[in-house]
Amino acid sequence: MDYKTIIVKEKDMIGEITLNRPPVNILNIEMMKEINNALKDFQKKNLKVLILNAHGKAFSAGVDISDHTKEKVNEMIQIFHDIFTNLRKINALTVALVNGVALGGGCEVAIFCDIVIASEQSKFGQPEIKVGVLPPVAAAIFPKLIWNKKALELMVTGDIISANDAKNLGLINHILPVENFELEAKKFINEKLAVNSAVILKLTKRAFIEGATCNYAESIKKIEDIYLNELMKTKDANEGLAAFLEKRKPVWKNE
């Protein structure tokens, strides 16, 4: 498929969607439709990691204000929220690479990913309140990621915070130097994530989501079922255990 506002790549079980409306990658309806099409395509593929990246001086400065008009807002909000529905359907780990600002809808897209790697110059924020609206996705996910009083403060002040502050709050995982940022981030992905079995990564992510969304009594039953009836029936679980006992490196079949 030909895309005008994003670049889509796939190699060695790692997919990548790069926002490509520099300088600040404003998310307009056309771009969001393309992101959704790419996500739907990646849902059908056996990946280990899906990277969300960006060209320009920002990851994304948010959703296009001109798409918030009465005539467009219903279509805009549905297409925007479809991004998160489609991200949730990605079985692979999703990793956002943020080198610059991630504001408004751009912040929500980045933070929604399973892992966020940011550069030292990155900044995060939900400034929607300053233009008289609110961030629906942030309202849904911030209370699950950081303590409630700070989550609400970020939304009602619209304050923009540094990568260090975002890391201290638990919104992002790692901060890397601006120099060689993408190279070092992808080195982390290859050496820490993609070395593992695709099927085990997928099942671990599913188990984690169950734990995060249910109380313990409910989640442990569902996770136990995943462990016994899915995980232990995979070739890679048996290979990993055998390799440990035989004191060798596992050879993953990703199934």
Secondary structure, DSSP 8 states (H G I E B T S, - for coil): ---SSEEEEEETTEEEEEE-STTTT-B-HHHHHHHHHHHHHHHTS--SEEEEEE-SSEEE--B-GGGGSTTTHHHHHHHHHHHHHHHHT--SEEEEEE-SEEETHHHHHHHHSSEEEEETT-EEE-GGGGGT---HHHHHHHHHHS-HHHHHHHHHH--EEEHHHHHHHTS-SEEE-STTHHHHHHHHIIIIITTS-HHHHHHHHHHHHHHHHS-HHHHHHHHHHHHHHTGGGSHHHHHHHHHHHTTS-------
